[in-house]
């Protein structure tokens, strides 16, 4: 009789993410004669930063779409290093934020498609963004891309 289903569950936090640490996993195999052998291996569960940046949003507040604000999702970044800027095609600053919590989708936050000074609704167009931040280990990151504002 042989069994090859081996399952091990690592601890998780309230967000369902693995608890950081080094875990020692062992596998014990016993043959039909009762002889056994053990293999031991350390498993390193470590944190990884990630950031999700969409490429479009529809700030028309018509209740038909879920992407009424341009927002981000992220994990394991140094929030005090965050800087997000949006420019029009002429290079003029349209919006900026140094508050990542104010841009986080899960907080129902984000940019509403209005000019940061005048609060006027910006026209449908392609805008350019710059994003600067450090991950939890201190590595600096720069992201650049386009945002399509659809009305």
C-alpha positions in Angstrom: 0.0 0.0 0.0 1.5 3.3 -1.0 0.4 6.8 -0.4 1.8 9.9 -2.3 -0.5 12.6 -1.0 1.4 14.8 1.3 -0.1 18.1 2.5 1.3 20.8 4.8 -0.4 24.0 5.6 1.7 27.0 6.6 0.3 29.6 9.0 -1.4 32.7 7.4 -2.2 36.1 8.7 -5.6 37.9 8.7 -5.1 38.8 5.0 -4.5 35.2 4.1 -0.8 35.8 3.4 1.9 33.5 4.7 3.5 34.3 8.0 7.1 35.2 7.4 9.7 32.8 8.7 11.8 29.8 8.0 10.0 26.5 8.5 11.6 23.1 8.7 9.6 20.5 6.7 10.3 16.8 7.0 9.2 13.9 5.0 9.4 10.4 6.5 9.1 7.4 4.2 8.6 3.9 5.5 8.9 0.9 3.2 7.0 -2.4 3.5 9.7 -3.9 5.7 9.3 -1.1 8.3 12.6 0.6 7.3 12.3 4.4 7.2 14.2 7.4 6.0 13.7 11.1 6.7 14.3 14.1 4.4 14.4 17.5 6.0 14.3 20.8 4.1 14.0 24.4 5.3 11.3 26.4 3.5 11.7 30.2 3.6 8.4 32.2 3.5 9.3 35.7 2.7 7.5 38.9 1.9 7.4 40.2 -1.6 6.2 43.6 -2.6 3.7 44.0 -5.5 1.7 46.7 -7.0 -1.2 46.6 -9.4 -1.7 49.6 -11.7 -4.7 49.5 -14.1 -4.6 51.2 -17.5 -8.0 52.8 -17.7 -11.0 54.1 -15.7 -14.4 55.6 -16.3 -15.2 58.5 -13.8 -18.7 59.1 -15.0 -20.4 57.8 -11.8 -23.2 56.2 -13.8 -23.3 53.2 -11.5 -22.8 50.9 -14.5 -19.0 50.5 -14.0 -17.0 49.7 -11.0 -13.9 51.6 -12.0 -15.2 55.1 -11.3 -11.8 56.1 -9.8 -8.3 55.4 -10.8 -6.9 53.4 -7.9 -4.0 51.1 -7.1 -3.5 48.0 -5.0 -0.2 47.2 -3.4 1.6 45.2 -0.7 4.8 45.7 1.2 5.8 49.2 0.1 7.1 52.0 2.3 4.0 54.3 2.3 6.1 57.4 3.2 8.1 57.1 0.0 5.0 57.0 -2.3 4.6 59.7 -5.0 2.1 59.4 -7.9 1.8 62.0 -10.6 -0.5 62.3 -13.7 0.3 64.5 -16.7 -1.6 65.4 -19.9 0.0 64.9 -23.3 1.5 68.4 -23.1 3.4 67.5 -19.9 1.2 69.6 -17.6 0.6 68.2 -14.1 -3.1 67.1 -13.8 -3.0 65.2 -10.5 -0.6 64.1 -7.8 -0.7 62.2 -4.5 1.8 61.3 -1.8 -0.9 59.3 0.0 -1.0 55.7 -1.1 -3.9 54.9 1.2 -5.8 57.6 -0.6 -5.1 55.8 -3.9 -5.9 52.2 -2.7 -8.8 50.4 -4.4 -9.6 48.4 -1.3 -10.1 51.7 0.6 -12.6 52.8 -2.1 -10.2 55.6 -2.8 -8.4 56.9 -5.9 -8.3 59.7 -8.4 -11.7 60.9 -9.7 -10.5 62.3 -13.0 -10.5 65.9 -11.9 -7.7 68.5 -12.1 -5.9 68.7 -8.8 -6.1 72.5 -8.5 -9.3 73.5 -10.4 -11.3 70.3 -9.5 -12.7 70.5 -13.1 -13.4 67.2 -14.8 -10.7 66.4 -17.2 -11.7 65.3 -20.8 -11.5 61.8 -22.0 -7.9 61.3 -23.2 -4.7 59.3 -22.6 -2.7 60.6 -19.7 0.8 59.6 -18.5 1.7 58.6 -15.0 4.8 58.5 -12.9 5.0 56.5 -9.7 7.9 56.4 -7.3 8.1 54.3 -4.1 10.4 52.1 -2.1 9.6 48.5 -1.3 9.7 47.2 2.3 13.4 46.3 1.8 14.2 49.9 0.7 14.7 49.3 -3.0 13.6 52.2 -5.1 11.1 51.7 -7.8 9.9 53.9 -10.7 6.9 53.0 -12.8 5.8 54.9 -15.9 2.8 54.3 -18.0 -0.4 55.5 -19.7 -3.9 55.9 -18.2 -6.9 56.0 -20.5 -9.7 58.2 -19.0 -13.0 57.2 -20.6 -16.1 59.3 -20.3 
